[in-house]
Amino acid sequence: MEVFVALIFVAVIAIGFIIATTKRGQPTTAPQVAAPQTTAPRIAYSGKSYPFSEVTNDANFPHVGSIPTKIRGVAHENPDGMNRQQIIRQSCHRGDALFLVRQPNNPVDPNAIQVRRIVYSDVPDDKPRLGEQIGYVSRELAEDIAPKMDHDGFVLMAWVTNVTGGVDDENLGVNIQIEEYRPAKHSPTIAAKRLT
């Protein structure tokens, strides 16, 4: 089981690294004319929240820092019409793993970073995958960490430290701790990829 969890973590980190490296050559500002997005693919509720406690360290992406913060935009709907408050109410709990995804073509903020759930099901051999978006990293924090993701290949995961509010029809909030992982500069895996 530990090997399986380690492989999952490596896969999530590798996907984040690949996304970050493919974005390096792209402009960091929103395009002047963007094609209108008519519908976004709907990500159905796809299972249980993956516990952050199951995430294991990877020598190719050492942990370099932690940032406590609060998710922004939790009261908005996702482009596919899913209600973030409903997602949080039904699916977010202390200790749940989250993945941070850059959104450089966001028309409001070119440094935008989505906060997405990591989910899995009880189906045998089901692997953790990205789930619904539950909000964004604050604009101020995104301004600091987006360049690390874009230019330095950082992979950012997070975990839910607390779900707040919800009393007397009050909106729920989500406090998280972001965990920063930087590619190892002299990683044999990365060095081998550069040679090919």
N, C-alpha and C positions, 0 to 999 in steps of 0.2 A: 504494500500500500504506500509506503514512504517513497519508493521509486516512482510510482505512478504520480503522486503529488508533486515530486520534484520535476518530473517530465512536464506536467501541466504548467508549473510555474515557469519553466524554461520556455515552453511554447508561448505563453502569454508575454513574457519578456521579449522573446524573439520577434513576435508580431509587432510589439510596440517599437522595437529597434528598427525593424524593416519600414514601418510607417514613417518613423522619424527620418531615416536616411533617404527615403524616396521624396520627402518633402523638402530636403535641403536645398535643392536647386530651384524650388518654386518661390514666387514672390511672397513676401510676408504680409502684403496688404491685400485687401479685397479687390477683385477685378472691377474695372470701371463699369462694365456691363455684364451682369450675370444673367444667365438663362433662368427664367422663373421655374421654381420647383413646384410642380402641380401636386404630386403625392410623394410622400416618403414611404419607404418600405416599412410596414408595421412589424414591430418586434413584439410578438405575443408574449404574455407572461409565460416564461419558459421554465419555471421550476423554482427550486429552492435557492436561496442566497448562498453563495459559496463562502464558507467561513475563512476569514483572514488567517486564523490560526493554522490552517492547512497549507498556507503559502510557505515554501521553503526557500532558503537562500541559494543563490546561484553565483559561483565564483566569477562568471563572466559579467555579472551585473551586481557589483557589491553595493550594499546599502550605504548611502552617504549622508542621509539626513531625514529629519521628520519635521513636519509643519502642521500644527493644529490650526484648524480653520472651520468655517461654517459654509455650507453649500448655499449658493445664491440661485434665485430663479425657481425655487421649489413650488411656488404658487402658480406657475405657468403651465400650459399644456405643451406637449411635445408636438412636432410638426405632423405626426401621424394621428393627432387628436387624443392621445393617451393623457390622462390627468395625472400629473406628478404627485399631487397630494394623495390620490388614491393608491398609487404605486408605493409611496412611502408608508402610508397607513397599513397596507396589507402585507408589505414585503420587506421593509427595512428594520433591522434590529441591531443592537450593539454587537460589534464583532464581525459584521458582514464585510466581505471584500468588495472593493470598488476599483474600477480602472479609469484612468484619466486619458481622454482622447482629444488631441489637438483638432481645432476646427478653424484653419487659417483663412478660409473663404467666408467666414461669418460676416454678414454685411454690417453688423453693429460693432463688432470688435475683432480685428484681425488676430489678436492674441487669445481668442476664446479657447477655453478648455472645458469640454464636456465631462461630467461625472456620470459614469455608467455602472450599473450593477454587474457583477459576475455571477452567473447562475449555472445550475446543473439540475438534472432530474434523477430519479431512481432507476432509470433504464440502465441495464448493465452496459459498461463501456462508454457511457455518456461522458463527454469531457466538458469541463467548464468553458463557458463562452460568454460573450458580451450580452447583457440584457438591456433593459430599458434605461433611458437617460432619466436621472432624477434632478438634474440642475447643472450649474456651472461653478467653476472656481471664480472667486471675485475678480473683478477687472484689475484691481491693484496687484493682487498676487499673480494673476496670469501674465501681467506685464513683466514680472520678474522671472517666472519659470518657463514661459513659452520659448524664449530663446535657448534655454537649456535643452528642451525637447527637440527644437528644430535644428540646432547647430551642433549640439554636443551628444545627441543620441540618448538623453536621459529617458528613462521609463518611469512613469509615476503611477503608483497604486495608492490606495487609501483604504481605511477601514472606518466603519461607523463607530464613533465613541458614544454618541447619545442622540436619541430622537427626542426633540423638545416640543412643547406646546400641545395643541390639540384640545385644550380645555375650553368649554363653552364655545364651540364652533371656531376656535382659533386655528389658524393654519399651523401645520407641523413644520418644524425646522430640523435640520440634520447637521450635527457637529461631526467632523471627521478629522482624522489625522492622516496627512499625506506622507507617504514614504517614497523617498527619492532613491533611484537606482541608476548609477552611471556605468556605462560600458567600461570594462577593464581596458586600460590603454594597451597593455601587452598581452591581451588574451590570446591563447593559441588558436581559438576558433576564429576570432576576428582577423588575426594575422594570416591564417590560412586562406580566408576569403579574399584578402587583399592580394595574395599571390596568384589567385586564379583569374 
